[in-house]
């Protein structure tokens, strides 16, 4: 069985440890809430199953290149998009031997596209607007889709530009394929959560903004202590908690994760300090996140904290009676417990 | 219950059927464009299912009859080969067979290097393309003639059965 792989965004390595841009966002959120980047459970989802998984509570945060659209934000299935982490655009990849230089020369093409995505919708819009017709080859699994394109089942392959570039590296002959210059749409990508969870919205938004700020100031895991000791810029001092009011220095995460290569993740040690002071996250906000094109991470909650907030009758005697826990019992994913946590 | 569902962001209702689907469908017996409704998309899917079912039934009947006759033949080699094939394929899960055929189809060459397998028929990893009947209004007189001929033929007097012999 092939596994999910969205190189660069969410892909498990040989030991099964997830890595990638979306994965690191999940870990940053986990650090904000639990001060432990390993308290994340990754759940693979597909493009069709990601929204039902999020709505049903199977996962808490969807971090797999989901586009912020009007219908997703305000439609019948409401979600919140706390922050944009990657602003991409949709592009088209064609084999060089077709001698195509522009996406407007693709009338009658057979297109490989994933179902249930804004990619599919934008493709239809683009072809309609340019009075061209196309024939879709719709395959849900990105690996299978790429293989179908590689073997010639379809003429062109369309996806977000960054994902397309990543998939191009996995083709048998990357140099035989070219990504056309047109950007068919704008795709603001970011973590997605259920609507109604204000706490989690704040947590996710300010985790991301703290990471962005830290990158602007050049703060990384390696030099954060040294900068905290010697910073003169008031913004840096407030960000790192040297000047009180916005942030509080917190202890380093206890578990050590494999050193991430992307810069935003390098600040994870300090992101919790910013958030904990300004938003005071309560452990009752569930924090399971999904990341990668088919990866979802879910963080186990701390039952002890929730029991103290739960004012329903009988809750003190039965900490398992909280509304979140009731939903857990339906989903096999949620009942997975990490070793060492209280069940 | 619907109020609770609405609060969770799950709305039930049939009005989505009239909205434009905004996606295209690869193959269909009737025309479908992204501006057509979800209802029409469901109809296209239904027709596709029926088409596959009819073609499947016809081909399976033909293949079944041929293989059955071969297995009952007096030629021991033929009978045993077919018996072996039947015993292997019988009870193999359909999904497994689908995987096998999907892998075989994926191994076929691309459309520009398609294999010619007959007059006007080409086999590639996008499927088998063959010349087929194209509908046109000029076919209506032919259909009427066929139906008229059938009804006339059914009213021809039958030859009388020979009298039961006593003697």
HADDOCK unambig.tbl for C-alpha pairs under 7 A between the chains (distance, minus, plus):
assign (segid A and resid 76 and name CA) (segid B and resid 9 and name CA) 5.24 0.50 0.50
assign (segid A and resid 76 and name CA) (segid B and resid 10 and name CA) 5.91 0.50 0.50
assign (segid A and resid 76 and name CA) (segid B and resid 11 and name CA) 5.85 0.50 0.50
assign (segid A and resid 77 and name CA) (segid B and resid 9 and name CA) 4.34 0.50 0.50
assign (segid A and resid 77 and name CA) (segid B and resid 10 and name CA) 5.50 0.50 0.50
assign (segid A and resid 78 and name CA) (segid B and resid 9 and name CA) 5.44 0.50 0.50
assign (segid A and resid 120 and name CA) (segid B and resid 23 and name CA) 6.29 0.50 0.50
assign (segid A and resid 121 and name CA) (segid B and resid 22 and name CA) 5.65 0.50 0.50
assign (segid A and resid 121 and name CA) (segid B and resid 23 and name CA) 5.71 0.50 0.50
assign (segid A and resid 124 and name CA) (segid B and resid 22 and name CA) 6.55 0.50 0.50
assign (segid A and resid 124 and name CA) (segid B and resid 23 and name CA) 6.02 0.50 0.50
assign (segid A and resid 124 and name CA) (segid B and resid 24 and name CA) 6.72 0.50 0.50
assign (segid A and resid 124 and name CA) (segid B and resid 34 and name CA) 6.38 0.50 0.50
assign (segid A and resid 135 and name CA) (segid B and resid 26 and name CA) 5.04 0.50 0.50
assign (segid A and resid 136 and name CA) (segid B and resid 24 and name CA) 6.59 0.50 0.50
assign (segid A and resid 136 and name CA) (segid B and resid 25 and name CA) 6.45 0.50 0.50
assign (segid A and resid 136 and name CA) (segid B and resid 26 and name CA) 5.06 0.50 0.50
assign (segid A and resid 137 and name CA) (segid B and resid 26 and name CA) 6.53 0.50 0.50
assign (segid A and resid 151 and name CA) (segid B and resid 110 and name CA) 6.69 0.50 0.50
assign (segid A and resid 152 and name CA) (segid B and resid 110 and name CA) 5.06 0.50 0.50
assign (segid A and resid 153 and name CA) (segid B and resid 110 and name CA) 6.58 0.50 0.50
assign (segid A and resid 153 and name CA) (segid B and resid 125 and name CA) 5.91 0.50 0.50
assign (segid A and resid 153 and name CA) (segid B and resid 126 and name CA) 5.49 0.50 0.50
